[in-house]
């Protein structure tokens, strides 16, 4: 359970509030942006097996992704957007898998080809020297801020698409086991 407290400036207070969002500049992480008052940060390392749930395939090294999420909260505590940073740490599959995330019912393609992010390297074999993947940044802004209860829990629904997003076949999506999908 997490608790976030935002303090609104009372009408008789003299605290500075440059963006006029009702949160004093001393409490506002974004004092010049009325749509955002705080950022809640999450960090995950996710491992996917592109043949899951087939028996005998459980090394979970086909896509290893570092996923950082910054939820941008407005002065009322609703989420006005999410900054997503994704970085491939390992790609143990010969397939050209992609990495996406579903947030609030919308799919966002974060990495088109996981293997290409490592220059066709693997980072999974003993003989490999480690190659850092590029950090990809995606800014998601909601038209209207979304309540935490509606948005759902982070990390939301990150998933890989086996043999890439270009095919667009839902049956090729591998989601985290605890995420309910339609």
PyMOL commands that set and color helices and strands:
alter all, ss='L'
color gray80, all
select helices_A, chain A and resi 115-118+148-151+165-167+170-172
alter helices_A, ss='H'
color red, helices_A
select strands_A, chain A and resi 38-48+63-73+79-90+98-103+106-111+135-146+157-161+173-175
alter strands_A, ss='S'
color yellow, strands_A
deselect
rebuild
show_as cartoon
